Amino acid sequence: GSFDEMLEQALAGRPEIMAAARQVEISERELKAELGAYLPKADAFVSYGQNSQSPGFSGQKDNVTVGVAVEMNLFSGFNTKQRVSAAERKAKEMREMERKTKLAIEQEVKTAFLKLQEALARLHVAETSVQAAEEAQRLVHEERRAGMTTVTRYIESETARNKAQSSSIAAHYDALSAEMALKKAIGNWK
């Protein structure tokens, strides 16, 4: 896929991003809770009782009290302001941590993507090199059968072919390793 698709998948599925987003959400809720200290507090209450010595119910002796109490803190010694400032700093810090986490994941995905592209290019070159070495060996073999070349040249062509094949195998495993690193970077562990 394209780099943008892989980056989107990584940003959607990596647990570090989810954890950072959750921390931002928690810190913003804590900030809202601290800002609530500036608001007045209201309490409502209802009380029912009877003004009677006898246990029977009577509508004429009922005592009902209903009330609302509003409480407002006029001065807290700047304690509320300090708690709100601390919550704002924590929320800002969590947003910055989330941004850094996203950047780190983007860097990891970009690096893994580029390494995979490089490994695939090396693999293509190695496979072309194997084909060229096999063709060169075939030509040297034909020359050897015709008696036009030495045994040394034949051995050199075989050595070159073997070296090209081993380079191709190494490039293949480098490409597989780069692919696994990219899968890890985008959060696809399977």
N, C-alpha and C positions, 0 to 999 in steps of 0.2 A: 504494500500500500504506500500511499504518499506520507511524507513526514507529518503534514498537518493532521491526517487521520490518526496516525500513531500517537501524536502528541495529545490529541483530543481523548483518545482511549486511555492514555496514561493519566491525564488529569481527571478523568471520570472514575477510574478504577483503582488507583493507588491508595493504599490505606493511610499513607502519610498525609495526603491531601484531605482525606475525609476527617482524620483526627485534627488537623489544623483548622478546618472549617468548623468542626464541632467546638473547638476551643474559642474561636471567634464568636460563635453563637452564644456560648456560655458567658463570655466576658461582656458581651453586649446586654445580655439579660441582667447580669450583675450591675451594670451601669444604670439600667432602667430602674432597678430596685433602689439603688443609692439616690437617684434623682427623685424618687418617690418621697424621700425624707423632707423635701421642700413643700410637699402638699399637706394640707390639713388632714387630720385623722377624724373620722366620724364614727361614733358608736351609737347604736340604737338598742333600746331595751324595753321589755314589757314585763310587768309584774302583776300577778293576780293573787288575791287573798280574800279572806272573809273576816268580818268583824263580828264574830258570833262565838259564843261559848259552846253551843250545841253543834254536833256534827252534821246536821241536815243542811241541805242547800237551800238558800233563799236568795232571790234576785235583789231584795232590798238591802241586804247586808254585804254585798260584794264590794271589793276594793280593787280597782284596776289602776295601775300606773303605767303610763307610756311616756317614753322620753327619748331625746336625741342629745348626745353630748358631742361637741366639736372641740377638738384640741389642736392647737397650732403652736409650734415651737418658734418663739420669737428670737431667741438667741441661744446658740449651742456652743459658744466659744470657738466658732469656726470649725468645729468637728465635722459637721455635715459637708462643708465645702472641701475639707481635706479628704474625706471618704469619697466624694464625687470625683475629685481630681485624681485620686489613686485609681479609681475604677476606670476613668477615661484613659489614664496612662496604660493600664493593663489591657484595655480594649485595643488601643493603638498598637501596643506591643504584639498582641495576638494577630492583628491584621498584617503587621510587618512580618511576623513569623510565617504566616500563610503565604505571603507574597514570595518570601525567600524559598519556601518549600516548593512553590510552583516553579520558580526560576531554576532551582537545583534539579527538579525532575525534567524540566525542559532541556537543561544542559545535558543530563544523562541520556535522554532520548536522542538528542541531536548527535552526541558523540557516538552512541551505539549505532545509529542510523548511518552515519558517515563511515564508521568502521566496517559495517556490513557492505556498503557500496564499494569500499576499497577492496575488501576481501573478495567480493564477486568479480571485480575487475581483474584482480590477481589470478583468480581461478580461470577466468576466460583466457588470459595471457598464457597461463600454464598449460591449459588444454591445447591451445594453438601451438605452443612450443612442443608438446608431445607429438602432435600431428606432423610438425616439421621434422622432428628428430626421427620419427618412424619412416618418413619419406626419404630422409637423408640416408638412413640405414639401408632401406630397400635399394637405393641407387648404388651405394657402396657394395652391397651384396651382389648386385648385377655386375658391377665392375670387377669384383673379386672372382666371380664365375668366369668372366671373360679374360681374367688374368691381367687386368690393367691397373690393379691397386695392390698395395701390400697388406699383409695381415695386420700390421700396426694400425693402418687407417681403418680397417674393419673393426678392430677392437675399440678404437677411439669413437667410432660412430655408435657402437653398442653401448659404450659407457655414457655417451651424450644422451642416448635414448633413455637409459635407466635413470640418469640424473633428472631428466625432464619428467619422467613418470613419478619419481619421488617428490619432485617439486609440486607436481599436480596433486598428489595425495596430501601433501602438507597444506596446499592452498585450499583443498576441499575441506579439511578439518578446521582450518582457520575460518572459512566461511560458515561452517556449522557453529563454531564457537561464537562468532559475531552475531549469528542469528539468535542464539540462546541469550546473549547479552542484551539484544534488542527486545526479545520477548520479556526478559526480566525488567527492563527499563519501562516497558509499557504496562507491566502488571499482569502479563499473560504467562503464568507459571506452568501451565499444562503442557 
